[in-house]
Amino acid sequence: MQPIEIRPNIFWVGVNDRSTDLFEGLWPISNQGVTYNAYLIKDEKNALIDLSKETFTDDFIGQLESLIGLENLDYVITNHMEPDHSGALLRLRELAPQAKFLGMNKAVAMMKDFYSIDQNVEVLKHEQTLSLGRNTLKFIYTPFVHWPETMMTYMVEEKILFSCDGFGSFGCLDGVLFDDETSDQGFYEREALRYYTNIIAAFSKHVLQALDKLSAYEVQMVAPSHGLVWRKDPERIISLYKYWASLATERAEPGVTVLYGTMYRNTERALEHALQALASEDVPVEVFNVGLIDPSYILPELWTKQGVLIAAPTYERAMFPAMVHALNMAEIKGVRNKTAAYIGSYSWSGGAKSVFEGYAERLSWEVVGTHEFIGSAKPDDLEQIRTLSRQLALKSK
C-alpha cells in the first residue's frame, strides 16, 4: 500500500507483512498477515511516530522518502521498543542523523541496549507536550501495554490517539486502512481479540489503568501500530478492549471451551458423551483438538467463555504433551477464574488428572469434577462423565 493521508498532512506510512509465519516466533499469521503501522506528521517540525520491523526497512524507508526528504525529519517518536516497531531505527539513524529520538526513560535505555543508540535522544515524561508548529503532541505513559516502556501519543488539535500495540490486531490491510472502508470489520475484530489474548492479556490490569488515563481525552481517531485505523467509530475498539481486559477478573460469557487430545481415541470417544451432555443444557460449546490447533486460536475462546472442559489422556505418568502446551499458554496469559472439569483415560498408571489439578489450583479455576478411567470408558464411566458435563454446563451459564 502507498502512503495514505489520514488527516491533512498526517500520513500512514506503514507496511504489510504477508511473509512472516509466526509473529513473535510464536503466533501463526501465515493466513492473516500483520501490518507495521507508522505515521508521519508534516508540520513546521516533522515527526515520525513508530517504525517497522527490520525485515521491512527498505519498504518502510521508501514510504517515508516518497513524502519527505529524510534530512528534513526532526523527531522520531518511539512509543514502543519491541523490534517489530523499532527494527528500522539503526537505518533511520544513518539516513537522518539530525533527527532526535524520543521515548520514555525505559525506551531510551532500550535504544542503547538493543541498538547502541545513545546520542541525540531525549527522555520524555508522562503528559509532556511537544509543539510541531500547528500541531501539539502529548505523550501518555501506558506501561505494560505490553512492555514497561510503552507510551501512546495524543495529537491534541486533531484528537488522534497513536496507540501503538494498544487497540491493534493481526491481519494485513487489503487496500483499505479505515474501519469505515473495510467490508469485513468482523474479521479485524476477531483478529483484535486474538491479538489481545495472544499478546496483551497477561497485562489486563495495566490495560485498565491505561484506559483510565485515556478517559480524560477526547479521541476522534485511534491509530494503532497493527491493523485498522479507527476513524468512524473509535469507541468501538476502545470499548472492546475495556471489556476484554475486564475478563481477567470478572465472570466471562456463558459457554464451555473444550480442549481435547487423544492418542488412540479412548478419550475422544468418551468426549462424545460429554459433548452431548453439554449440548443438552443449551450452553454454547467450542471444541479444539490441541494436537492440531495452535493455542493462538484457542486462547480467545478460553478468555471469553466461562467454562472449560479438559479431555486428555495420561502420557508417561503426566499429561498428553500437546495439552500441557495449551495449558501452559493459558497460564502464561492469565486465563483465571474459570469453571472447569477434567476427563481422560490412562493405561497402567494415572497422572494427567493431577497435572490438571495443578493448573486449576494455580489459575483459581473452580473444579466441578474430574473423572479418569483405565483403557476405554465403561458404562459407569460414561454415566459419570455425562453427569459431570451437565454440572459443568449449568455452572458455566
C-alpha positions as CSV (number, residue, x, y, z in Angstrom):
1,M,0.0,0.0,0.0
2,Q,1.1,3.5,-0.7
3,P,1.1,6.2,2.0
4,I,-2.4,7.4,3.0
5,E,-3.3,10.8,4.3
6,I,-5.4,10.1,7.4
7,R,-5.8,13.9,8.2
8,P,-4.3,16.9,6.4
9,N,-0.5,16.5,6.5
10,I,-0.7,13.3,8.6
11,F,0.2,10.2,6.8
12,W,0.1,6.4,7.4
13,V,3.5,5.1,6.2
14,G,3.2,1.5,7.3
15,V,3.9,-1.8,5.6
16,N,2.0,-5.1,5.2
17,D,3.8,-8.3,6.3
18,R,2.4,-11.2,4.3
19,S,5.5,-13.4,4.6
20,T,6.1,-14.0,8.4
21,D,4.8,-17.4,9.6
22,L,5.0,-16.8,13.3
23,F,4.5,-13.4,15.0
24,E,7.0,-13.1,17.9
25,G,8.2,-16.5,16.8
26,L,5.0,-18.0,18.4
27,W,1.7,-16.9,16.9
28,P,0.6,-18.1,13.5
29,I,-0.1,-15.4,11.0
30,S,0.6,-17.1,7.7
31,N,-3.1,-16.8,6.6
32,Q,-3.8,-13.3,8.1
33,G,-0.5,-11.4,8.0
34,V,0.1,-8.3,10.0
35,T,0.8,-4.6,9.5
36,Y,3.5,-2.5,11.0
37,N,1.8,0.9,11.1
38,A,3.8,4.1,11.3
39,Y,2.7,7.7,10.9
40,L,4.4,10.8,9.5
41,I,3.3,14.3,10.6
42,K,4.4,17.1,8.3
43,D,4.5,20.5,10.1
44,E,7.0,23.2,10.9
45,K,8.8,20.4,12.6
46,N,8.3,16.9,11.0
47,A,7.7,13.9,13.3
48,L,7.6,10.2,12.7
49,I,5.7,8.0,15.1
50,D,6.9,4.4,15.3
51,L,8.8,2.5,12.6
52,S,8.8,-1.1,11.2
53,K,10.3,-4.5,11.6
54,E,13.9,-4.7,10.4
55,T,13.0,-7.1,7.6
56,F,10.8,-4.4,6.0
57,T,13.2,-1.5,6.5
58,D,13.7,-0.9,2.7
59,D,9.9,-0.8,2.1
60,F,9.4,1.5,5.1
61,I,12.2,3.9,4.2
62,G,10.7,4.0,0.7
63,Q,7.3,5.0,2.2
64,L,8.9,7.9,4.1
65,E,11.1,9.1,1.2
66,S,8.0,9.4,-1.1
67,L,6.8,12.1,1.2
68,I,9.8,13.8,2.8
69,G,13.5,14.2,2.4
70,L,14.9,12.4,5.4
71,E,17.2,15.3,6.1
72,N,14.0,17.2,7.0
73,L,12.9,14.8,9.7
74,D,13.1,16.4,13.1
75,Y,11.7,13.8,15.5
76,V,11.4,10.1,15.8
77,I,8.8,9.1,18.5
78,T,9.2,5.6,19.8
79,N,6.0,4.6,21.5
80,H,7.4,1.1,22.0
81,M,10.8,-0.5,21.6
82,E,9.8,-4.1,20.6
83,P,11.7,-4.9,17.4
84,D,8.6,-5.1,15.2
85,H,8.3,-1.4,15.8
86,S,11.9,-0.3,16.2
87,G,13.8,-2.6,13.8
88,A,14.4,0.3,11.3
89,L,16.0,2.5,14.0
90,L,19.6,1.9,13.0
91,R,19.0,2.6,9.3
92,L,17.0,5.7,10.1
93,R,19.8,6.9,12.4
94,E,22.2,6.6,9.5
95,L,19.9,8.3,7.0
96,A,18.6,11.0,9.3
97,P,21.3,11.7,11.9
98,Q,19.8,15.1,12.7
99,A,16.5,13.6,13.9
100,K,16.0,13.4,17.7
101,F,14.8,10.1,19.0
102,L,12.2,10.5,21.8
103,G,10.8,8.0,24.2
104,M,10.1,7.3,27.9
105,N,13.1,6.6,30.1
106,K,13.0,2.8,29.7
107,A,12.6,3.2,25.9
108,V,15.7,5.4,25.7
109,A,17.6,2.8,27.8
110,M,16.4,0.1,25.4
111,M,17.7,2.1,22.4
112,K,21.1,1.7,23.9
113,D,20.7,-1.9,24.9
114,F,19.2,-3.0,21.6
115,Y,20.9,-0.7,19.0
116,S,23.7,1.1,20.9
117,I,22.0,4.4,20.2
118,D,22.5,7.0,23.0
119,Q,23.2,10.2,21.1
120,N,20.6,12.8,20.1
121,V,17.9,11.2,22.2
122,E,15.5,12.7,24.7
123,V,13.7,11.1,27.7
124,L,10.0,12.0,27.9
125,K,7.8,12.3,30.9
126,H,4.1,11.4,31.3
127,E,1.9,14.1,29.8
128,Q,4.8,16.1,28.4
129,T,3.9,18.0,25.3
130,L,5.8,18.8,22.1
131,S,4.8,21.6,19.7
132,L,5.4,20.8,16.0
133,G,4.0,24.2,14.9
134,R,0.4,23.9,14.1
135,N,0.1,20.6,16.0
136,T,0.9,19.6,19.5
137,L,1.7,16.1,20.7
138,K,1.1,14.8,24.2
139,F,2.8,11.7,25.5
140,I,0.8,9.4,27.8
141,Y,2.8,6.8,29.7
142,T,1.0,3.4,29.5
143,P,3.4,0.9,31.0
144,F,2.9,-2.8,30.3
145,V,0.6,-2.3,27.4
146,H,2.5,-4.5,26.8
147,W,6.2,-3.6,27.7
148,P,7.4,-1.5,30.6
149,E,8.4,1.5,28.3
150,T,5.2,1.7,26.3
151,M,3.5,5.0,25.8
152,M,0.8,6.4,23.5
153,T,1.0,9.7,21.6
154,Y,-2.0,12.0,21.5
155,M,-2.4,14.7,18.9
156,V,-4.2,17.5,20.7
157,E,-5.7,19.5,17.9
158,E,-6.8,16.5,15.7
159,K,-7.7,14.4,18.7
160,I,-5.9,11.4,17.3
161,L,-4.5,8.7,19.6
162,F,-1.4,6.9,18.2
163,S,-1.8,3.9,20.4
164,C,1.0,1.5,19.3
165,D,0.1,-2.1,20.3
166,G,-2.9,-1.0,22.2
167,F,-6.1,-1.5,20.1
168,G,-4.1,-3.4,17.5
169,S,-4.9,-6.6,15.6
170,F,-3.5,-9.2,13.4
171,G,-4.4,-9.0,9.7
172,C,-3.0,-7.3,6.7
173,L,-4.7,-4.3,5.2
174,D,-6.0,-5.4,1.8
175,G,-6.1,-2.0,0.1
176,V,-8.1,-0.2,2.8
177,L,-6.9,1.4,6.0
178,F,-10.0,2.6,7.9
179,D,-12.8,0.9,9.8
180,D,-15.4,2.5,7.6
181,E,-13.8,1.3,4.4
182,T,-13.4,-2.4,5.2
183,S,-16.2,-4.8,4.1
184,D,-15.4,-7.2,6.9
185,Q,-14.9,-5.3,10.1
186,G,-15.8,-8.6,12.0
187,F,-12.6,-10.1,10.7
188,Y,-10.5,-7.4,12.2
189,E,-12.4,-7.5,15.5
190,R,-11.8,-11.3,15.7
191,E,-8.2,-10.7,14.9
192,A,-8.0,-7.9,17.5
193,L,-9.3,-10.4,20.1
194,R,-6.8,-13.0,19.1
195,Y,-4.1,-10.3,19.2
196,Y,-5.3,-9.3,22.7
197,T,-5.3,-12.8,24.1
198,N,-2.0,-13.7,22.5
199,I,-0.1,-10.5,23.2
200,I,-1.8,-8.3,25.8
201,A,-4.0,-10.4,28.0
202,A,-1.4,-11.1,30.7
203,F,-1.3,-7.3,31.3
204,S,-5.0,-6.7,31.5
205,K,-4.7,-4.8,34.8
206,H,-2.4,-2.3,33.1
207,V,-4.7,-2.0,30.2
208,L,-7.5,-0.9,32.5
209,Q,-5.1,1.6,34.1
210,A,-4.2,2.9,30.7
211,L,-7.9,3.2,29.7
212,D,-8.5,5.2,32.9
213,K,-5.7,7.7,31.9
214,L,-7.2,7.9,28.3
215,S,-10.7,8.7,29.6
216,A,-9.5,12.3,30.2
217,Y,-9.0,12.7,26.4
218,E,-11.5,13.1,23.6
219,V,-10.4,10.6,21.0
220,Q,-11.8,11.0,17.4
221,M,-9.4,8.5,15.8
222,V,-7.4,5.5,17.1
223,A,-4.3,4.8,15.0
224,P,-2.6,1.7,16.3
225,S,0.6,0.1,15.1
226,H,-1.1,-3.0,13.9
227,G,-4.4,-3.3,11.9
228,L,-7.1,-0.9,11.1
229,V,-7.2,2.9,11.8
230,W,-10.5,3.5,13.6
231,R,-11.9,6.9,12.4
232,K,-15.6,6.3,12.1
233,D,-16.1,4.6,15.5
234,P,-13.0,4.7,17.6
235,E,-15.1,4.0,20.7
236,R,-15.9,0.5,19.3
237,I,-12.3,-0.8,19.7
238,I,-11.8,1.1,22.9
239,S,-14.9,-0.5,24.4
240,L,-13.9,-3.9,23.2
241,Y,-10.5,-3.6,24.9
242,K,-12.2,-2.4,28.1
243,Y,-14.4,-5.5,28.0
244,W,-11.7,-7.9,27.2
245,A,-9.5,-6.5,30.0
246,S,-12.3,-6.8,32.5
247,L,-12.5,-10.6,31.8
248,A,-9.1,-11.0,33.6
249,T,-11.0,-10.8,36.9
250,E,-14.8,-10.8,36.1
251,R,-17.0,-13.7,35.1
252,A,-16.9,-14.5,31.4
253,E,-19.7,-15.1,28.9
254,P,-21.8,-18.3,29.1
255,G,-20.2,-21.2,27.3
256,V,-17.8,-24.1,27.5
257,T,-14.5,-24.3,25.7
258,V,-13.5,-27.9,25.2
259,L,-9.8,-28.8,24.8
260,Y,-9.1,-32.4,23.9
261,G,-6.1,-34.5,23.0
262,T,-6.1,-38.2,22.2
263,M,-3.7,-40.9,21.1
264,Y,-5.8,-43.9,20.4
265,R,-9.2,-42.3,20.7
266,N,-10.3,-43.7,24.0
267,T,-10.5,-40.2,25.4
268,E,-12.1,-38.9,22.2
269,R,-14.9,-41.5,22.3
270,A,-15.7,-40.6,25.9
271,L,-15.7,-36.9,25.0
272,E,-18.5,-37.5,22.6
273,H,-20.8,-38.4,25.5
274,A,-19.6,-35.3,27.4
275,L,-20.4,-33.1,24.4
276,Q,-24.0,-34.5,24.1
277,A,-24.5,-33.8,27.8
278,L,-23.2,-30.2,27.4
279,A,-25.5,-29.7,24.5
280,S,-28.5,-31.0,26.4
281,E,-28.1,-28.0,28.8
282,D,-28.3,-25.5,25.9
283,V,-24.9,-23.9,26.5
284,P,-22.6,-22.7,23.7
285,V,-19.7,-25.1,23.1
286,E,-16.5,-24.7,21.1
287,V,-14.2,-27.8,20.6
288,F,-10.5,-27.7,19.9
289,N,-8.1,-30.6,19.2
290,V,-4.9,-29.4,20.9
291,G,-2.9,-31.8,18.8
292,L,-3.9,-29.9,15.6
293,I,-4.9,-26.4,16.6
294,D,-2.4,-23.8,17.8
295,P,-3.1,-22.2,21.2
296,S,-3.3,-18.8,19.4
297,Y,-6.7,-19.8,18.1
298,I,-7.8,-21.4,21.4
299,L,-7.0,-18.5,23.7
300,P,-9.8,-16.2,22.5
301,E,-12.4,-18.8,23.4
302,L,-10.8,-19.6,26.7
303,W,-10.6,-15.9,27.6
304,T,-14.2,-15.1,26.7
305,K,-16.1,-18.2,27.9
306,Q,-16.7,-19.2,31.5
307,G,-16.5,-23.0,31.3
308,V,-13.5,-25.2,30.4
309,L,-13.6,-28.9,29.8
310,I,-10.2,-30.6,29.5
311,A,-10.2,-34.1,28.0
312,A,-6.7,-35.6,27.7
313,P,-5.0,-39.0,28.4
314,T,-2.1,-39.7,30.7
315,Y,1.2,-39.7,28.9
316,E,4.2,-41.3,30.7
317,R,2.7,-40.6,34.1
318,A,1.9,-37.0,33.2
319,M,-0.4,-35.3,30.7
320,F,-0.7,-35.5,26.9
321,P,2.1,-33.0,25.9
322,A,0.0,-31.0,23.4
323,M,-2.5,-30.4,26.2
324,V,0.3,-29.3,28.5
325,H,1.5,-26.8,25.9
326,A,-2.0,-25.4,25.6
327,L,-2.5,-25.1,29.3
328,N,1.0,-23.6,29.7
329,M,-0.1,-20.8,27.4
330,A,-3.3,-20.4,29.3
331,E,-1.3,-20.0,32.5
332,I,1.2,-17.5,30.9
333,K,-1.7,-15.4,29.6
334,G,-3.6,-15.5,32.9
335,V,-6.8,-17.4,32.0
336,R,-8.1,-17.3,35.5
337,N,-11.3,-17.8,37.5
338,K,-12.9,-20.3,35.2
339,T,-15.3,-23.2,35.9
340,A,-13.7,-26.4,34.8
341,A,-13.7,-30.2,34.7
342,Y,-11.4,-32.9,33.5
343,I,-11.9,-36.3,31.9
344,G,-9.3,-38.7,30.5
345,S,-8.0,-42.3,30.1
346,Y,-4.8,-44.0,31.2
347,S,-3.3,-47.4,30.5
348,W,-1.4,-48.5,33.6
349,S,-0.9,-45.5,35.9
350,G,-2.7,-42.2,36.1
351,G,-1.0,-38.8,36.1
352,A,-2.9,-36.4,33.8
353,K,-5.6,-35.7,36.4
354,S,-3.1,-34.4,38.9
355,V,-1.5,-32.2,36.3
356,F,-4.9,-30.7,35.5
357,E,-5.5,-30.1,39.2
358,G,-2.2,-28.3,39.5
359,Y,-3.2,-25.9,36.7
360,A,-6.6,-25.5,38.2
361,E,-5.2,-24.5,41.5
362,R,-2.7,-22.1,40.2
363,L,-5.3,-20.4,37.9
364,S,-8.1,-20.3,40.6
365,W,-10.4,-22.5,38.5
366,E,-13.5,-23.8,40.2
367,V,-13.3,-27.6,39.5
368,V,-16.8,-29.1,39.1
369,G,-15.3,-32.6,39.0
370,T,-12.8,-35.0,37.4
371,H,-13.0,-38.5,36.1
372,E,-10.3,-40.7,34.7
373,F,-10.7,-44.2,33.5
374,I,-8.4,-47.1,32.6
375,G,-8.4,-48.1,28.9
376,S,-11.8,-47.4,27.3
377,A,-14.7,-45.9,29.2
378,K,-17.2,-48.4,30.6
379,P,-20.9,-47.7,31.1
380,D,-20.4,-46.5,34.6
381,D,-17.6,-44.2,33.5
382,L,-19.7,-42.7,30.7
383,E,-22.6,-42.0,33.1
384,Q,-20.2,-40.2,35.5
385,I,-18.8,-38.2,32.5
386,R,-22.3,-37.2,31.4
387,T,-23.3,-36.2,34.9
388,L,-20.1,-34.2,35.4
389,S,-20.6,-32.5,32.0
390,R,-24.1,-31.4,32.8
391,Q,-22.9,-29.9,36.0
392,L,-20.2,-28.0,34.2
393,A,-22.7,-26.7,31.7
394,L,-25.1,-25.5,34.4
395,K,-22.3,-23.7,36.2
396,S,-21.0,-22.1,33.0
397,K,-24.2,-20.3,32.1
